[in-house]
Amino acid sequence: MTTYTAAVAGASGYAGGEVLRLLGAHPDVTIGAVTAASSAGSRLGEHQPHLVDLADRVIQPTDASTLAGHDVVFLGLPHGESGRIAAELGDDVLVIDCGADHRLESAEDWTTFYGSEHAGTWPYGLPELFVGESRQRDALAGVKRIAVPGCNVTAVTLGLQPAIAAGVVAPDDLVAVLANGFSGAGKAPKTHLLASEGLGAASPYGVGGVHRHVPEIIQNLTKAGGEDVTISFTPTLVPMARGILATATARLADGVDAARVRSVYEQAYGGPGEGEPFVHLLPEGQWPTTAATLGANTAQLQVAVDSAAGRLVVTTVIDNLVKGTAGGAIQSMNLALGLPETTGLTTTGVAP
């Protein structure tokens, strides 16, 4: 059995901390360097006190010399910083970018939504993504660069792609409204993220088509078979630390009923214990809750038809730090390294 060494850059942040938590339970990985910028020189336990086994590790500076010599490097860095570090790492190391730098295929979209030069496009780390008649996992075997999707993107894509691929909805009339936990905004100290501002409140952000995940969602749903995809996307901060509840609707194609919709999703994801290991279509009548996915690499879905409005309604829940980021990264790592896709990952949540 081969043991791989993994370094984690951005180890003091939420994404980096979650990667470290999950790697600690991975039987084929040994954790190497942990790095960051402003927190370099301090103990990891000062920033991630829940990572007891790693608490005495000293955080090192994030530079190529520190990250070199590992089999795998996870980059949990702010947008715009991964490209520079990755360019200094050799082609023999598997680099997994948990940031946005390498997700988009269109340089124009990157410049429009991020305002800087595009760093290039890497293989996309959403194994369940529909790509024609295949799925994205087929493109991840043996790769040395992986771009992890945005967390909102994962939830919306998994929710809508079966209906898009089957042609049961109109791809040019999509709406998604999300309830998001605060950890998705990162650890940066900002007034609107203070407990005094967020507790007991819900507030939208990125309204009116300006959110950076919009072009990535369109990119994915186009790959799934949609033509002229348009989506109205509105995320909302709600007072929970983790989790995303994405409610997406789409106009039904003529003649499509609830039975047809249910069949499409069952064929796409399978029932319990079959099909996709991390995407679960719930039994009819049971609705998803973010609590069920807390700490797990699981997406739970439910579908319904609003006959009066002529629309599909699909609700998807994920833990934004696990299936939405770190868990999806490790799932993709497993595929790239030739390991079983589920290695080191759990579908069991933490409740209450």
ABEGO torsion letter per residue (X at the ends): XBBBBBBBBGAABAAAAAAAAAAAABAABBBBBBBBBAABGBBAAAABAABAAAAABBBBBBBAAAABGBABBBBBBBBGAAAAAAAABBAABBBBBABAAAABABAAAAAAAAGBBBAEBBBBBBAABBBEABBAAAAABGBABBBBBBAAAAAAAAAAAAAAAAGABBAABBBBBBBBBAAAAEABBBAAABAAAABGBBBBBGBGGABAAAAAAAAAAAAAGBBGBBBBBBBBBBBBABEBBBBBBBBBBBGBBAAAAAAAAAAAAEBBGBEBAABBBBBBGBBBBAAAABGBABBBBBBBBBAAAGBBBBBBBBBAABAABAAAAAAAAAAAAGBBAABGBBABBBOX
